Amino acid sequence: MIAVLGILLGLFVVPDAWTIPVIAGALGLEVVETFVSLRIARRFGPARVGPERLIGQTGRVVEACRPMGRVRVRGEVWQARCDAQADVDDLVRVVSRERLVLRVEPVETN
């Protein structure tokens, strides 16, 4: 976008003597902005999408887990397995995922 604006400024706004320096400056800024954006994006690592994002999240038990039940995590209801047993409205943390079943454990509340 910076390059487009620089070209338009260079062709239609600035005096003829400044056309090439303005366009070159805009192209240089575009290159710098691209490299900075890529460097920032790489800092955060690969994107975590899908069910992998659920691991470590907390949720609330919707149907008692004895050991199988249902939990609501991030607005979605999932089948869950809780070996430690959890009642309705208990807070649980997702430990792992096995196909479409989340393995959860109760969260200690103080």
C-alpha positions in Angstrom: 0.0 0.0 0.0 2.9 2.3 0.7 4.3 1.7 -2.7 1.0 2.5 -4.4 0.6 5.7 -2.5 4.2 6.7 -3.3 3.7 6.0 -7.0 0.5 8.1 -7.0 2.2 10.9 -5.1 5.2 10.8 -7.4 3.1 10.9 -10.6 0.4 13.4 -9.7 1.4 15.5 -6.7 5.1 16.3 -6.3 7.1 18.4 -8.8 8.7 16.5 -11.7 12.2 16.7 -10.1 10.9 14.8 -7.0 9.0 12.0 -8.8 11.8 9.4 -8.9 13.0 10.0 -5.3 9.5 9.8 -3.9 8.7 6.6 -5.7 12.1 5.1 -4.7 11.5 6.1 -1.1 8.0 4.6 -1.0 9.4 1.3 -2.5 12.1 1.3 0.1 9.6 1.8 2.9 7.4 -1.0 1.5 10.4 -3.4 1.5 11.3 -2.5 5.1 7.7 -2.8 6.3 7.5 -6.2 4.7 10.6 -7.5 6.4 9.6 -6.1 9.8 6.2 -7.7 9.5 7.6 -11.1 8.6 10.1 -11.0 11.5 7.3 -10.1 14.0 5.1 -12.9 12.5 7.9 -15.5 12.9 8.5 -14.6 16.5 5.2 -16.2 17.6 5.9 -19.6 15.9 3.4 -21.7 13.9 -0.2 -21.0 14.3 -2.1 -23.4 16.6 -5.5 -24.2 15.2 -8.1 -26.8 15.7 -8.5 -29.1 18.6 -4.8 -28.6 19.6 -5.7 -25.2 21.0 -8.0 -26.9 23.6 -5.1 -28.4 25.5 -4.5 -26.4 28.7 -7.9 -24.6 28.4 -10.4 -24.6 31.3 -14.0 -25.6 30.9 -17.1 -26.4 32.9 -18.7 -29.8 33.3 -22.2 -29.9 31.6 -22.9 -33.6 32.2 -21.2 -35.4 35.2 -18.0 -37.1 34.2 -18.0 -40.5 36.0 -15.6 -41.2 34.1 -17.4 -40.2 30.8 -19.4 -37.0 30.5 -19.6 -33.7 28.6 -17.8 -30.4 29.2 -18.1 -27.0 27.7 -14.7 -25.6 26.6 -14.5 -22.2 24.7 -18.2 -22.3 23.9 -18.3 -25.8 22.5 -19.6 -29.0 24.2 -17.3 -32.0 24.0 -17.4 -35.5 25.2 -14.9 -35.9 28.0 -13.2 -38.5 30.2 -12.3 -37.5 33.7 -10.7 -40.3 35.8 -10.9 -38.2 38.9 -14.7 -37.8 38.5 -16.2 -34.3 38.2 -19.8 -33.1 38.9 -21.9 -30.6 37.0 -20.6 -27.0 37.1 -17.1 -28.1 38.2 -14.1 -26.5 36.6 -11.9 -28.8 34.6 -8.7 -28.4 32.6 -8.1 -30.2 29.2 -5.1 -32.5 29.5 -5.2 -34.2 26.1 -7.4 -35.2 23.3 -8.2 -38.7 21.9 -10.1 -38.4 18.7 -13.3 -36.5 19.7 -13.0 -37.1 23.4 -11.2 -34.7 25.7 -9.3 -36.0 28.7 -9.8 -33.6 31.5 -8.9 -33.2 35.2 -10.5 -31.1 37.9 -9.1 -27.7 38.6 -8.2 -27.0 42.2 -10.1 -24.0 43.5 -8.8 -22.2 46.6 
